[in-house]
Amino acid sequence: MNAQPKNLFSFPRYRADVGAGRTAPFLPMSRAEMDALGWDSCDVILVTGDAYIDHPSFGMALIGRLLEHHGFRVGIISQPDWHSAESFRVLGKPNLYFGVTAGNMDSMVNKYTADRKIRSEDAYTPNGEKEKRPDRALTVYAQRAREAYPDANIVVGSIEASLRRIAHYDYWSDKVRRSVLPDSKADILLFGNAERALIDLSHRLAAGEPIKQIRDLRGTAFMVPRGWLPDEEWTEIQSVKIDKPGKVDAHTDPYAMTPEKDAKCKTEGGAPDSGTSTASTAAAEAKPDVVQQQTIRIMSREERQLMLKNRHHKSVIRLPSFEEVKDDPVMYAHASRVFHLEANPGNAKALVQAHDGRDVWLNPPPLPLAMDEMDGVYDRTYARAPHPSYGNARIPAWEMIRFSVNIMRGCFGGCTFCSITEHEGRIIQSRSEPSILREIEEIRDKVKGFTGTISDLGGPTANMYRLACKDKKIEESCRRLSCVYPGICSNLGTDHSKLISIYRKARALPGIKKILISSGLRYDLAVRSPEYVKELVTHHVGGLLKIAPEHTEQNTLSKMMKPGIGTYDEFKEMFDRYSREAGKEQYLIPYFIAAHPGTTDEDMVNLALWLKEKDFKLDQVQTFMPTPMALATTMYHTRKNPLKKISDESEVVETARSGKVRKFHKALLRYHAPENWEVLHEGLLRMGRRDLIGNGPRHLIPSRQPAVALTVENSGVLNGRRVAAPKINTFGKKPASRTATASTKPAPPASRNGLSYNSAKPKAKPAQAAGAHKSGRRG
């Protein structure tokens, strides 16, 4: 596999009459639209579980427009009826392949909450309608496409494919499932941001190369016979030789680019000789009485390094089979650890895992796009609107991102509960400043309803734009899971000046009134640049800024790979100081996770006490959801910590798995809400923490819930709708009379924007707060 990839835009155009100024208003979703374009067939048909919105934040639009630029006729089948194959025949058979994806999210995460309940709406569907895609949509769509045209090529990709490319724990069925490859019966799987692999694959298929012979593309996975190797020069390494589960023994580093210092090879004089064969030495040691005659070739240092490098690139690591990991938690945790260690495209090896007598083969991850390639992807001609067939339907995800701009990809944070790294990688890929400014101007000039406010300039995080390792060679050889945990790497550049420059130029554009930052802020990086914090707080916060400390207790934070709460305190001090200097009253919205692996009841109680001390009354909270492939999911399933060596005796990660405990942990985040007091009362008694139940300032919950009078105030009309008096719960004590008047002053209503503050603190304006939860990953 080439270390220097071909530029994404250096391929000749496949069809002269497609792309290059001949773009379709929208990629066709019907035969009538194909006829209007003069097409008798599509080269590629993209199948997606999302509504088709022609905007670069939506995967099918981004990929479709890129393929169009390369001269391919691209059609879209959006949210097809999966109950039969008929919906997959609407555009006919593609000349090259069906490209199948579940959509912008894993279909199970999209549909179900952390409590395994169906979500109230599907944000990627017109009018938020539920049940418009099946469970595990990628597999179902691929099977139906195969049923529609048995001889068509099937290519699967996007996040559901990325996160399920090997055997993985599935939270919703509570079992280890196979890779999606054998279940979907796809010909090839593309993982990660797959532009390189997809464009190369498309041109090779167009040139007549059979898809079953395309086995050398980075970022691809496919099924092969058991034991298959690309050629005779390849060797297979058992993963247990690299990261041995069980007793931890010293072992040779298979990634070393120089010979081991303690090599046992010796010359006749007894001195070490790095040019001597270790195999012949082992034989000599096994038979000391036999004189070994061996021709010794002295190799230069450069030759030895080249030999080791070639050997490295032509070896594959065999992970424990699906049959092994589904029944053995230690082997599952071991496989997960090795998988994550092979994530850096600069040094990752190929991986292989047996499934029922065949192998799933994974090539190394794709190489990141260069800045000009990123610009080319985002600079395509997009309609920046939903397909006209949806009429005036409200599509929640579109409403959230239509005035936002994606400026970068990837995340080197390595948070164990997040799957972004497994999909987008740790190396940041950034767009150029001119490209970003052009998109802002396009939004200003083309998007209906724009009033002058850009809702976000961000990506997976708000402030990793153009941050990278200071040395490319170090970056390519690094095997750390995070660049910022347990501390910020000394080789990581943390200069935010380029991001500050974009902020300043963006808000200076004619017609732009406000630039908000809504992506999750990585505050441990931000404090390294006080100038950035000042710029952000002074100009780009709409009253509320969301950040994600996730927890306060080190026991839990170490399992999350998140910084200590002291870093949050440092950032808050800067945030408050610069807000005062700007003459603005602004607040932080901290996010926390309940029931994360490694979190004890005591950890959650300590977090609740911290929230009470700080007078935080959280409104929006979440319980940990084990998403496929995440390291925290491995902890949840196996009770082992893949951040360390795995063995039967290694650290046990206690995890809240029962619904009762998970509900208790979540309730602690909203200790102030009366509807949670019964759950908290029971849980605190179970812990022996009666000291936290009472009516004093040091108590977490009252000993009894105050009775509420049936008056106009609590049983009449509130904000235009009728409300009933709340249910009274006295925790087993005799309830007060329902006609009694409440003896305590009612608490102020909870804010719908994430926090409510006591009456001494003003609430943020709804218009300001609305943008604070829109898009972006929690940093």
SULLINWO-V851908 format. One line per field, one symbol per residue. ss: DSSP state (~ for helix, > for strand, _ for the rest). burial: # if it has 16 or more other ideal C-beta (glycine too) atoms within 10 Angstrom, else .. A space follows every 50 residues. Layout:
ss: ???
burial: ???
This chain:
ss: __________________>__>_____>__~~~~~~~______>>>>>__ __>>____~~~~~~~~~~~____>>>>>_______~~~~_______>>>> ______~~~~~>_____>_______~~~________~~~~~~~~~~~~__ ___>>>__~~~~~____>>>____>>>__~~~~~___>>>____~~~~~~ ~~~~~~____~~~______>>>>>>_________>>>>~~~~________ _______________>_____>_____~~~~~~~~~______________ ~~~~~~~~~~~~~_>>>>___~~~~___~~~~~~~~~~~~~________> >>>>>__>>>>>________~~~~~~~~______>>_~~~_____~~~~~ ~__>>>_>>__________~~~~~____>>__~~~~~~~~~~~~~~____ __>>_>>>__________>__~~~~~~______________>____~~~~ ~~~~~~~______>>_____>_~~~~___~~~~~~~~~~____>>>>>>> ___~~~~~~~____~~~~~~~~~~~~~~~~~_____>>>>>>>>______ ~~~~~~~~~~~~~___>>___>>_______~~~~~~~~_>__________ _>______~~~~~~~~~~~____~~~~~~~~~~~~~~__~~~>_______ >__________~~~~_>>__>>____________________________ ____>>_________~~~~~~~~______
burial: ....#..#..#..#...##...##.####...##..#.#..######### ##############################.#..#.###.##.####### ############.#.......#####.#...###.###########.##. .####################....######.################## ######....#..#..#######.....#.........##.####..... ........#.....#.......#..#....#..#................ .......#....##############.####################### #####...###########...########.######..#....#.##.# #################################.###.##..##...... ...################.....#..#..#####..##..#.#.#..## .##.###....#..###############..######.############ ###..##########.##..##.##..##......############### #.##########...###.##.#####################.###..# ..#.##....##############.######.##.......##.....## ##.#######..................#.#....#.............# #.####......##...############
